[in-house]
């Protein structure tokens, strides 16, 4: 079975995007680059197959500014 989730985000200006996923202890599980994106709305797909069920946090970093959100994996 393929478990995926989408993280939606919007950019006010062009930016290099990096998305990192962390467990509840703050340990980074994985990180990936979305590359350089022009201003606009986007949706990044995260593969959750290797994640245990539970709560995770993700951080989107764009031009040195970070936003952190919470996601729940249910299996």
Secondary structure, 3 states (H helix, E strand, C coil): CCCEEEEEEEECCCEEEEEEEECCCCCEEEEEEEEEECCEEEEEEEECCCCCCEEEEEEEEECCEEEEEEEEECC
